[in-house]
Amino acid sequence: MLHRPRARGTWLDRGLTRLCEGREHASAYEALKAEFTEEEQVKLTVMINIINGWNRIAVGFGLYVDAATVKAARASAA
């Protein structure tokens, strides 16, 4: 159970999000299979894809706040 968060994060980052860097996809999938049932794999993958889709819509339409802007606003408010 201790490896589940790492397997989930690796699947999110290397398996589904950074597709152009596909060289680590196989190892990310193997880690996922070792820690999650098939049903959990499907549910996790669907949730990650929903979040990635919403993020891409937000970026595409300029509906996001740049992290540097947030950091600067916090610093000036302090």
PDB file of N, CA, C and O in Angstrom:
ATOM      1  N   MET A   1       0.807  -1.215   0.000  1.00  0.00           N
ATOM      2  CA  MET A   1       0.000   0.000   0.000  1.00  0.00           C
ATOM      3  C   MET A   1       0.847   1.275   0.000  1.00  0.00           C
ATOM      4  O   MET A   1       0.382   2.327  -0.439  1.00  0.00           O
ATOM      5  N   LEU A   2       2.069   1.188   0.483  1.00  0.00           N
ATOM      6  CA  LEU A   2       2.911   2.372   0.523  1.00  0.00           C
ATOM      7  C   LEU A   2       3.312   2.856  -0.860  1.00  0.00           C
ATOM      8  O   LEU A   2       3.647   4.028  -1.033  1.00  0.00           O
ATOM      9  N   HIS A   3       3.282   1.973  -1.841  1.00  0.00           N
ATOM     10  CA  HIS A   3       3.723   2.330  -3.184  1.00  0.00           C
ATOM     11  C   HIS A   3       2.586   2.858  -4.061  1.00  0.00           C
ATOM     12  O   HIS A   3       2.835   3.324  -5.172  1.00  0.00           O
ATOM     13  N   ARG A   4       1.349   2.791  -3.580  1.00  0.00           N
ATOM     14  CA  ARG A   4       0.208   3.241  -4.387  1.00  0.00           C
ATOM     15  C   ARG A   4       0.293   4.710  -4.775  1.00  0.00           C
ATOM     16  O   ARG A   4       0.075   5.037  -5.941  1.00  0.00           O
ATOM     17  N   PRO A   5       0.603   5.613  -3.839  1.00  0.00           N
ATOM     18  CA  PRO A   5       0.687   7.030  -4.245  1.00  0.00           C
ATOM     19  C   PRO A   5       1.768   7.279  -5.299  1.00  0.00           C
ATOM     20  O   PRO A   5       1.574   8.081  -6.212  1.00  0.00           O
ATOM     21  N   ARG A   6       2.888   6.602  -5.174  1.00  0.00           N
ATOM     22  CA  ARG A   6       3.959   6.777  -6.156  1.00  0.00           C
ATOM     23  C   ARG A   6       3.529   6.216  -7.513  1.00  0.00           C
ATOM     24  O   ARG A   6       3.764   6.843  -8.547  1.00  0.00           O
ATOM     25  N   ALA A   7       2.907   5.050  -7.512  1.00  0.00           N
ATOM     26  CA  ALA A   7       2.445   4.450  -8.773  1.00  0.00           C
ATOM     27  C   ALA A   7       1.401   5.340  -9.431  1.00  0.00           C
ATOM     28  O   ALA A   7       1.412   5.527 -10.648  1.00  0.00           O
ATOM     29  N   ARG A   8       0.499   5.887  -8.624  1.00  0.00           N
ATOM     30  CA  ARG A   8      -0.538   6.788  -9.145  1.00  0.00           C
ATOM     31  C   ARG A   8       0.100   8.032  -9.755  1.00  0.00           C
ATOM     32  O   ARG A   8      -0.267   8.443 -10.856  1.00  0.00           O
ATOM     33  N   GLY A   9       1.044   8.625  -9.052  1.00  0.00           N
ATOM     34  CA  GLY A   9       1.713   9.827  -9.548  1.00  0.00           C
ATOM     35  C   GLY A   9       2.516   9.577 -10.802  1.00  0.00           C
ATOM     36  O   GLY A   9       2.532  10.400 -11.717  1.00  0.00           O
ATOM     37  N   THR A  10       3.180   8.445 -10.842  1.00  0.00           N
ATOM     38  CA  THR A  10       3.958   8.094 -12.031  1.00  0.00           C
ATOM     39  C   THR A  10       3.042   7.884 -13.227  1.00  0.00           C
ATOM     40  O   THR A  10       3.353   8.321 -14.335  1.00  0.00           O
ATOM     41  N   TRP A  11       1.921   7.221 -13.009  1.00  0.00           N
ATOM     42  CA  TRP A  11       0.951   7.004 -14.094  1.00  0.00           C
ATOM     43  C   TRP A  11       0.411   8.340 -14.592  1.00  0.00           C
ATOM     44  O   TRP A  11       0.297   8.562 -15.797  1.00  0.00           O
ATOM     45  N   LEU A  12       0.081   9.222 -13.662  1.00  0.00           N
ATOM     46  CA  LEU A  12      -0.424  10.547 -14.014  1.00  0.00           C
ATOM     47  C   LEU A  12       0.603  11.302 -14.848  1.00  0.00           C
ATOM     48  O   LEU A  12       0.287  11.810 -15.924  1.00  0.00           O
ATOM     49  N   ASP A  13       1.815  11.373 -14.353  1.00  0.00           N
ATOM     50  CA  ASP A  13       2.841  12.207 -14.976  1.00  0.00           C
ATOM     51  C   ASP A  13       3.436  11.577 -16.230  1.00  0.00           C
ATOM     52  O   ASP A  13       3.433  12.190 -17.298  1.00  0.00           O
ATOM     53  N   ARG A  14       3.943  10.361 -16.101  1.00  0.00           N
ATOM     54  CA  ARG A  14       4.684   9.742 -17.204  1.00  0.00           C
ATOM     55  C   ARG A  14       3.815   8.891 -18.113  1.00  0.00           C
ATOM     56  O   ARG A  14       4.144   8.692 -19.283  1.00  0.00           O
ATOM     57  N   GLY A  15       2.714   8.389 -17.585  1.00  0.00           N
ATOM     58  CA  GLY A  15       1.864   7.521 -18.383  1.00  0.00           C
ATOM     59  C   GLY A  15       0.826   8.245 -19.213  1.00  0.00           C
ATOM     60  O   GLY A  15       0.504   7.822 -20.323  1.00  0.00           O
ATOM     61  N   LEU A  16       0.292   9.356 -18.666  1.00  0.00           N
ATOM     62  CA  LEU A  16      -0.829  10.004 -19.350  1.00  0.00           C
ATOM     63  C   LEU A  16      -0.627  11.477 -19.675  1.00  0.00           C
ATOM     64  O   LEU A  16      -1.247  11.978 -20.613  1.00  0.00           O
ATOM     65  N   THR A  17       0.202  12.176 -18.949  1.00  0.00           N
ATOM     66  CA  THR A  17       0.309  13.618 -19.145  1.00  0.00           C
ATOM     67  C   THR A  17       1.449  14.004 -20.075  1.00  0.00           C
ATOM     68  O   THR A  17       1.251  14.798 -20.994  1.00  0.00           O
ATOM     69  N   ARG A  18       2.617  13.465 -19.856  1.00  0.00           N
ATOM     70  CA  ARG A  18       3.776  13.809 -20.683  1.00  0.00           C
ATOM     71  C   ARG A  18       3.926  12.797 -21.820  1.00  0.00           C
ATOM     72  O   ARG A  18       4.880  12.019 -21.860  1.00  0.00           O
ATOM     73  N   LEU A  19       2.984  12.827 -22.720  1.00  0.00           N
ATOM     74  CA  LEU A  19       2.932  11.829 -23.784  1.00  0.00           C
ATOM     75  C   LEU A  19       4.105  11.917 -24.748  1.00  0.00           C
ATOM     76  O   LEU A  19       4.522  10.901 -25.304  1.00  0.00           O
ATOM     77  N   CYS A  20       4.633  13.095 -24.952  1.00  0.00           N
ATOM     78  CA  CYS A  20       5.750  13.236 -25.889  1.00  0.00           C
ATOM     79  C   CYS A  20       7.026  12.616 -25.325  1.00  0.00           C
ATOM     80  O   CYS A  20       7.989  12.404 -26.063  1.00  0.00           O
ATOM     81  N   GLU A  21       7.041  12.329 -24.043  1.00  0.00           N
ATOM     82  CA  GLU A  21       8.193  11.688 -23.407  1.00  0.00           C
ATOM     83  C   GLU A  21       7.862  10.233 -23.103  1.00  0.00           C
ATOM     84  O   GLU A  21       8.135   9.752 -22.003  1.00  0.00           O
ATOM     85  N   GLY A  22       7.280   9.536 -24.062  1.00  0.00           N
ATOM     86  CA  GLY A  22       6.720   8.210 -23.879  1.00  0.00           C
ATOM     87  C   GLY A  22       7.662   7.097 -23.497  1.00  0.00           C
ATOM     88  O   GLY A  22       7.225   5.962 -23.306  1.00  0.00           O
ATOM     89  N   ARG A  23       8.932   7.385 -23.382  1.00  0.00           N
ATOM     90  CA  ARG A  23       9.900   6.330 -23.099  1.00  0.00           C
ATOM     91  C   ARG A  23       9.677   5.656 -21.746  1.00  0.00           C
ATOM     92  O   ARG A  23      10.154   4.541 -21.538  1.00  0.00           O
ATOM     93  N   GLU A  24       8.976   6.293 -20.836  1.00  0.00           N
ATOM     94  CA  GLU A  24       8.769   5.712 -19.517  1.00  0.00           C
ATOM     95  C   GLU A  24       7.344   5.192 -19.324  1.00  0.00           C
ATOM     96  O   GLU A  24       6.972   4.797 -18.219  1.00  0.00           O
ATOM     97  N   HIS A  25       6.557   5.191 -20.378  1.00  0.00           N
ATOM     98  CA  HIS A  25       5.169   4.762 -20.267  1.00  0.00           C
ATOM     99  C   HIS A  25       5.060   3.329 -19.771  1.00  0.00           C
ATOM    100  O   HIS A  25       4.247   3.039 -18.894  1.00  0.00           O
ATOM    101  N   ALA A  26       5.860   2.440 -20.314  1.00  0.00           N
ATOM    102  CA  ALA A  26       5.780   1.020 -19.951  1.00  0.00           C
ATOM    103  C   ALA A  26       6.067   0.803 -18.475  1.00  0.00           C
ATOM    104  O   ALA A  26       5.360   0.040 -17.816  1.00  0.00           O
ATOM    105  N   SER A  27       7.080   1.451 -17.950  1.00  0.00           N
ATOM    106  CA  SER A  27       7.391   1.275 -16.528  1.00  0.00           C
ATOM    107  C   SER A  27       6.313   1.892 -15.647  1.00  0.00           C
ATOM    108  O   SER A  27       6.016   1.366 -14.574  1.00  0.00           O
ATOM    109  N   ALA A  28       5.725   2.998 -16.087  1.00  0.00           N
ATOM    110  CA  ALA A  28       4.635   3.616 -15.327  1.00  0.00           C
ATOM    111  C   ALA A  28       3.426   2.682 -15.290  1.00  0.00           C
ATOM    112  O   ALA A  28       2.763   2.552 -14.261  1.00  0.00           O
ATOM    113  N   TYR A  29       3.149   2.038 -16.417  1.00  0.00           N
ATOM    114  CA  TYR A  29       2.010   1.114 -16.463  1.00  0.00           C
ATOM    115  C   TYR A  29       2.267  -0.126 -15.612  1.00  0.00           C
ATOM    116  O   TYR A  29       1.356  -0.626 -14.954  1.00  0.00           O
ATOM    117  N   GLU A  30       3.483  -0.614 -15.623  1.00  0.00           N
ATOM    118  CA  GLU A  30       3.818  -1.783 -14.798  1.00  0.00           C
ATOM    119  C   GLU A  30       3.651  -1.460 -13.306  1.00  0.00           C
ATOM    120  O   GLU A  30       3.143  -2.281 -12.542  1.00  0.00           O
ATOM    121  N   ALA A  31       4.076  -0.273 -12.905  1.00  0.00           N
ATOM    122  CA  ALA A  31       3.906   0.146 -11.506  1.00  0.00           C
ATOM    123  C   ALA A  31       2.429   0.258 -11.155  1.00  0.00           C
ATOM    124  O   ALA A  31       2.014  -0.127 -10.062  1.00  0.00           O
ATOM    125  N   LEU A  32       1.636   0.786 -12.083  1.00  0.00           N
ATOM    126  CA  LEU A  32       0.196   0.911 -11.868  1.00  0.00           C
ATOM    127  C   LEU A  32      -0.444  -0.463 -11.695  1.00  0.00           C
ATOM    128  O   LEU A  32      -1.226  -0.680 -10.769  1.00  0.00           O
ATOM    129  N   LYS A  33      -0.106  -1.397 -12.599  1.00  0.00           N
ATOM    130  CA  LYS A  33      -0.676  -2.747 -12.538  1.00  0.00           C
ATOM    131  C   LYS A  33      -0.297  -3.472 -11.252  1.00  0.00           C
ATOM    132  O   LYS A  33      -1.073  -4.279 -10.739  1.00  0.00           O
ATOM    133  N   ALA A  34       0.881  -3.190 -10.735  1.00  0.00           N
ATOM    134  CA  ALA A  34       1.339  -3.864  -9.518  1.00  0.00           C
ATOM    135  C   ALA A  34       0.584  -3.403  -8.283  1.00  0.00           C
ATOM    136  O   ALA A  34       0.513  -4.133  -7.295  1.00  0.00           O
ATOM    137  N   GLU A  35       0.019  -2.202  -8.325  1.00  0.00           N
ATOM    138  CA  GLU A  35      -0.604  -1.631  -7.128  1.00  0.00           C
ATOM    139  C   GLU A  35      -2.125  -1.515  -7.185  1.00  0.00           C
ATOM    140  O   GLU A  35      -2.769  -1.407  -6.142  1.00  0.00           O
ATOM    141  N   PHE A  36      -2.712  -1.534  -8.388  1.00  0.00           N
ATOM    142  CA  PHE A  36      -4.143  -1.276  -8.536  1.00  0.00           C
ATOM    143  C   PHE A  36      -4.830  -2.412  -9.297  1.00  0.00           C
ATOM    144  O   PHE A  36      -4.246  -3.026 -10.190  1.00  0.00           O
ATOM    145  N   THR A  37      -6.071  -2.672  -8.925  1.00  0.00           N
ATOM    146  CA  THR A  37      -6.870  -3.645  -9.664  1.00  0.00           C
ATOM    147  C   THR A  37      -7.206  -3.054 -11.033  1.00  0.00           C
ATOM    148  O   THR A  37      -7.022  -1.860 -11.265  1.00  0.00           O
ATOM    149  N   GLU A  38      -7.701  -3.903 -11.935  1.00  0.00           N
ATOM    150  CA  GLU A  38      -8.087  -3.400 -13.257  1.00  0.00           C
ATOM    151  C   GLU A  38      -9.162  -2.324 -13.147  1.00  0.00           C
ATOM    152  O   GLU A  38      -9.108  -1.315 -13.850  1.00  0.00           O
ATOM    153  N   GLU A  39     -10.128  -2.535 -12.275  1.00  0.00           N
ATOM    154  CA  GLU A  39     -11.193  -1.534 -12.092  1.00  0.00           C
ATOM    155  C   GLU A  39     -10.616  -0.219 -11.575  1.00  0.00           C
ATOM    156  O   GLU A  39     -11.003   0.851 -12.045  1.00  0.00           O
ATOM    157  N   GLU A  40      -9.704  -0.283 -10.623  1.00  0.00           N
ATOM    158  CA  GLU A  40      -9.078   0.931 -10.099  1.00  0.00           C
ATOM    159  C   GLU A  40      -8.247   1.624 -11.175  1.00  0.00           C
ATOM    160  O   GLU A  40      -8.219   2.853 -11.246  1.00  0.00           O
ATOM    161  N   GLN A  41      -7.576   0.842 -12.006  1.00  0.00           N
ATOM    162  CA  GLN A  41      -6.782   1.417 -13.091  1.00  0.00           C
ATOM    163  C   GLN A  41      -7.661   2.222 -14.039  1.00  0.00           C
ATOM    164  O   GLN A  41      -7.304   3.327 -14.448  1.00  0.00           O
ATOM    165  N   VAL A  42      -8.800   1.661 -14.378  1.00  0.00           N
ATOM    166  CA  VAL A  42      -9.724   2.340 -15.296  1.00  0.00           C
ATOM    167  C   VAL A  42     -10.262   3.610 -14.657  1.00  0.00           C
ATOM    168  O   VAL A  42     -10.263   4.668 -15.286  1.00  0.00           O
ATOM    169  N   LYS A  43     -10.717   3.515 -13.414  1.00  0.00           N
ATOM    170  CA  LYS A  43     -11.271   4.701 -12.736  1.00  0.00           C
ATOM    171  C   LYS A  43     -10.230   5.801 -12.600  1.00  0.00           C
ATOM    172  O   LYS A  43     -10.525   6.971 -12.847  1.00  0.00           O
ATOM    173  N   LEU A  44      -9.025   5.437 -12.212  1.00  0.00           N
ATOM    174  CA  LEU A  44      -7.956   6.417 -12.068  1.00  0.00           C
ATOM    175  C   LEU A  44      -7.620   7.065 -13.404  1.00  0.00           C
ATOM    176  O   LEU A  44      -7.450   8.282 -13.481  1.00  0.00           O
ATOM    177  N   THR A  45      -7.525   6.264 -14.447  1.00  0.00           N
ATOM    178  CA  THR A  45      -7.195   6.774 -15.775  1.00  0.00           C
ATOM    179  C   THR A  45      -8.276   7.718 -16.287  1.00  0.00           C
ATOM    180  O   THR A  45      -7.963   8.755 -16.871  1.00  0.00           O
ATOM    181  N   VAL A  46      -9.528   7.377 -16.078  1.00  0.00           N
ATOM    182  CA  VAL A  46     -10.623   8.252 -16.510  1.00  0.00           C
ATOM    183  C   VAL A  46     -10.574   9.576 -15.757  1.00  0.00           C
ATOM    184  O   VAL A  46     -10.734  10.638 -16.360  1.00  0.00           O
ATOM    185  N   MET A  47     -10.357   9.525 -14.456  1.00  0.00           N
ATOM    186  CA  MET A  47     -10.296  10.762 -13.672  1.00  0.00           C
ATOM    187  C   MET A  47      -9.130  11.646 -14.115  1.00  0.00           C
ATOM    188  O   MET A  47      -9.288  12.860 -14.245  1.00  0.00           O
ATOM    189  N   ILE A  48      -7.982  11.054 -14.345  1.00  0.00           N
ATOM    190  CA  ILE A  48      -6.826  11.826 -14.805  1.00  0.00           C
ATOM    191  C   ILE A  48      -7.131  12.478 -16.147  1.00  0.00           C
ATOM    192  O   ILE A  48      -6.784  13.639 -16.364  1.00  0.00           O
ATOM    193  N   ASN A  49      -7.776  11.744 -17.049  1.00  0.00           N
ATOM    194  CA  ASN A  49      -8.099  12.305 -18.360  1.00  0.00           C
ATOM    195  C   ASN A  49      -9.135  13.417 -18.276  1.00  0.00           C
ATOM    196  O   ASN A  49      -9.069  14.376 -19.044  1.00  0.00           O
ATOM    197  N   ILE A  50     -10.072  13.308 -17.373  1.00  0.00           N
ATOM    198  CA  ILE A  50     -11.051  14.388 -17.184  1.00  0.00           C
ATOM    199  C   ILE A  50     -10.339  15.652 -16.703  1.00  0.00           C
ATOM    200  O   ILE A  50     -10.574  16.741 -17.227  1.00  0.00           O
ATOM    201  N   ILE A  51      -9.474  15.501 -15.710  1.00  0.00           N
ATOM    202  CA  ILE A  51      -8.737  16.659 -15.184  1.00  0.00           C
ATOM    203  C   ILE A  51      -7.838  17.255 -16.265  1.00  0.00           C
ATOM    204  O   ILE A  51      -7.803  18.473 -16.437  1.00  0.00           O
ATOM    205  N   ASN A  52      -7.112  16.406 -16.994  1.00  0.00           N
ATOM    206  CA  ASN A  52      -6.258  16.910 -18.076  1.00  0.00           C
ATOM    207  C   ASN A  52      -7.080  17.643 -19.127  1.00  0.00           C
ATOM    208  O   ASN A  52      -6.652  18.675 -19.644  1.00  0.00           O
ATOM    209  N   GLY A  53      -8.253  17.116 -19.443  1.00  0.00           N
ATOM    210  CA  GLY A  53      -9.118  17.769 -20.431  1.00  0.00           C
ATOM    211  C   GLY A  53      -9.558  19.149 -19.974  1.00  0.00           C
ATOM    212  O   GLY A  53      -9.500  20.104 -20.749  1.00  0.00           O
ATOM    213  N   TRP A  54      -9.995  19.266 -18.739  1.00  0.00           N
ATOM    214  CA  TRP A  54     -10.409  20.571 -18.209  1.00  0.00           C
ATOM    215  C   TRP A  54      -9.239  21.541 -18.176  1.00  0.00           C
ATOM    216  O   TRP A  54      -9.408  22.725 -18.468  1.00  0.00           O
ATOM    217  N   ASN A  55      -8.048  21.048 -17.821  1.00  0.00           N
ATOM    218  CA  ASN A  55      -6.865  21.908 -17.825  1.00  0.00           C
ATOM    219  C   ASN A  55      -6.569  22.431 -19.220  1.00  0.00           C
ATOM    220  O   ASN A  55      -6.219  23.600 -19.379  1.00  0.00           O
ATOM    221  N   ARG A  56      -6.702  21.593 -20.221  1.00  0.00           N
ATOM    222  CA  ARG A  56      -6.423  22.020 -21.588  1.00  0.00           C
ATOM    223  C   ARG A  56      -7.462  23.033 -22.076  1.00  0.00           C
ATOM    224  O   ARG A  56      -7.126  23.966 -22.805  1.00  0.00           O
ATOM    225  N   ILE A  57      -8.708  22.851 -21.678  1.00  0.00           N
ATOM    226  CA  ILE A  57      -9.743  23.831 -22.028  1.00  0.00           C
ATOM    227  C   ILE A  57      -9.422  25.173 -21.377  1.00  0.00           C
ATOM    228  O   ILE A  57      -9.502  26.216 -22.025  1.00  0.00           O
ATOM    229  N   ALA A  58      -9.062  25.143 -20.101  1.00  0.00           N
ATOM    230  CA  ALA A  58      -8.732  26.382 -19.384  1.00  0.00           C
ATOM    231  C   ALA A  58      -7.557  27.102 -20.033  1.00  0.00           C
ATOM    232  O   ALA A  58      -7.600  28.317 -20.221  1.00  0.00           O
ATOM    233  N   VAL A  59      -6.518  26.366 -20.372  1.00  0.00           N
ATOM    234  CA  VAL A  59      -5.348  26.974 -21.015  1.00  0.00           C
ATOM    235  C   VAL A  59      -5.727  27.518 -22.388  1.00  0.00           C
ATOM    236  O   VAL A  59      -5.345  28.633 -22.745  1.00  0.00           O
ATOM    237  N   GLY A  60      -6.470  26.740 -23.150  1.00  0.00           N
ATOM    238  CA  GLY A  60      -6.862  27.150 -24.492  1.00  0.00           C
ATOM    239  C   GLY A  60      -7.658  28.442 -24.526  1.00  0.00           C
ATOM    240  O   GLY A  60      -7.505  29.246 -25.446  1.00  0.00           O
ATOM    241  N   PHE A  61      -8.497  28.642 -23.538  1.00  0.00           N
ATOM    242  CA  PHE A  61      -9.337  29.842 -23.494  1.00  0.00           C
ATOM    243  C   PHE A  61      -8.817  30.900 -22.535  1.00  0.00           C
ATOM    244  O   PHE A  61      -9.500  31.884 -22.251  1.00  0.00           O
ATOM    245  N   GLY A  62      -7.603  30.691 -22.040  1.00  0.00           N
ATOM    246  CA  GLY A  62      -7.002  31.690 -21.158  1.00  0.00           C
ATOM    247  C   GLY A  62      -7.690  31.799 -19.811  1.00  0.00           C
ATOM    248  O   GLY A  62      -7.684  32.866 -19.196  1.00  0.00           O
ATOM    249  N   LEU A  63      -8.281  30.711 -19.346  1.00  0.00           N
ATOM    250  CA  LEU A  63      -9.038  30.727 -18.091  1.00  0.00           C
ATOM    251  C   LEU A  63      -8.229  30.183 -16.917  1.00  0.00           C
ATOM    252  O   LEU A  63      -8.767  29.509 -16.038  1.00  0.00           O
ATOM    253  N   TYR A  64      -6.968  30.473 -16.914  1.00  0.00           N
ATOM    254  CA  TYR A  64      -6.110  30.012 -15.831  1.00  0.00           C
ATOM    255  C   TYR A  64      -5.297  31.194 -15.340  1.00  0.00           C
ATOM    256  O   TYR A  64      -5.167  32.208 -16.026  1.00  0.00           O
ATOM    257  N   VAL A  65      -4.757  31.049 -14.157  1.00  0.00           N
ATOM    258  CA  VAL A  65      -3.906  32.083 -13.592  1.00  0.00           C
ATOM    259  C   VAL A  65      -2.481  31.545 -13.566  1.00  0.00           C
ATOM    260  O   VAL A  65      -2.226  30.451 -13.063  1.00  0.00           O
ATOM    261  N   ASP A  66      -1.578  32.311 -14.103  1.00  0.00           N
ATOM    262  CA  ASP A  66      -0.179  31.922 -14.122  1.00  0.00           C
ATOM    263  C   ASP A  66       0.361  31.865 -12.692  1.00  0.00           C
ATOM    264  O   ASP A  66       0.110  32.770 -11.897  1.00  0.00           O
ATOM    265  N   ALA A  67       1.097  30.811 -12.368  1.00  0.00           N
ATOM    266  CA  ALA A  67       1.625  30.625 -11.014  1.00  0.00           C
ATOM    267  C   ALA A  67       2.507  31.790 -10.588  1.00  0.00           C
ATOM    268  O   ALA A  67       2.479  32.176  -9.420  1.00  0.00           O
ATOM    269  N   ALA A  68       3.286  32.360 -11.495  1.00  0.00           N
ATOM    270  CA  ALA A  68       4.149  33.491 -11.164  1.00  0.00           C
ATOM    271  C   ALA A  68       3.325  34.714 -10.787  1.00  0.00           C
ATOM    272  O   ALA A  68       3.723  35.487  -9.915  1.00  0.00           O
ATOM    273  N   THR A  69       2.185  34.894 -11.434  1.00  0.00           N
ATOM    274  CA  THR A  69       1.297  36.012 -11.115  1.00  0.00           C
ATOM    275  C   THR A  69       0.723  35.863  -9.705  1.00  0.00           C
ATOM    276  O   THR A  69       0.652  36.832  -8.949  1.00  0.00           O
ATOM    277  N   VAL A  70       0.317  34.644  -9.362  1.00  0.00           N
ATOM    278  CA  VAL A  70      -0.213  34.383  -8.030  1.00  0.00           C
ATOM    279  C   VAL A  70       0.858  34.644  -6.976  1.00  0.00           C
ATOM    280  O   VAL A  70       0.588  35.274  -5.954  1.00  0.00           O
ATOM    281  N   LYS A  71       2.050  34.166  -7.221  1.00  0.00           N
ATOM    282  CA  LYS A  71       3.155  34.326  -6.278  1.00  0.00           C
ATOM    283  C   LYS A  71       3.472  35.813  -6.076  1.00  0.00           C
ATOM    284  O   LYS A  71       3.698  36.248  -4.947  1.00  0.00           O
ATOM    285  N   ALA A  72       3.489  36.586  -7.153  1.00  0.00           N
ATOM    286  CA  ALA A  72       3.771  38.016  -7.048  1.00  0.00           C
ATOM    287  C   ALA A  72       2.669  38.749  -6.286  1.00  0.00           C
ATOM    288  O   ALA A  72       2.946  39.658  -5.504  1.00  0.00           O
ATOM    289  N   ALA A  73       1.418  38.348  -6.520  1.00  0.00           N
ATOM    290  CA  ALA A  73       0.300  38.968  -5.816  1.00  0.00           C
ATOM    291  C   ALA A  73       0.369  38.683  -4.320  1.00  0.00           C
ATOM    292  O   ALA A  73       0.108  39.564  -3.500  1.00  0.00           O
ATOM    293  N   ARG A  74       0.719  37.455  -3.972  1.00  0.00           N
ATOM    294  CA  ARG A  74       0.851  37.106  -2.558  1.00  0.00           C
ATOM    295  C   ARG A  74       1.980  37.899  -1.901  1.00  0.00           C
ATOM    296  O   ARG A  74       1.845  38.369  -0.771  1.00  0.00           O
ATOM    297  N   ALA A  75       3.083  38.039  -2.612  1.00  0.00           N
ATOM    298  CA  ALA A  75       4.225  38.758  -2.060  1.00  0.00           C
ATOM    299  C   ALA A  75       3.902  40.240  -1.850  1.00  0.00           C
ATOM    300  O   ALA A  75       4.320  40.830  -0.854  1.00  0.00           O
ATOM    301  N   SER A  76       3.175  40.829  -2.764  1.00  0.00           N
ATOM    302  CA  SER A  76       2.836  42.255  -2.634  1.00  0.00           C
ATOM    303  C   SER A  76       1.771  42.483  -1.571  1.00  0.00           C
ATOM    304  O   SER A  76       1.696  43.570  -0.999  1.00  0.00           O
ATOM    305  N   ALA A  77       0.944  41.473  -1.296  1.00  0.00           N
ATOM    306  CA  ALA A  77      -0.101  41.608  -0.278  1.00  0.00           C
ATOM    307  C   ALA A  77       0.457  41.430   1.135  1.00  0.00           C
ATOM    308  O   ALA A  77      -0.164  41.856   2.108  1.00  0.00           O
ATOM    309  N   ALA A  78       1.610  40.810   1.244  1.00  0.00           N
ATOM    310  CA  ALA A  78       2.189  40.535   2.569  1.00  0.00           C
ATOM    311  C   ALA A  78       2.844  41.718   3.202  1.00  0.00           C
ATOM    312  O   ALA A  78       3.366  41.614   4.312  1.00  0.00           O
TER     313      ALA A  78
END
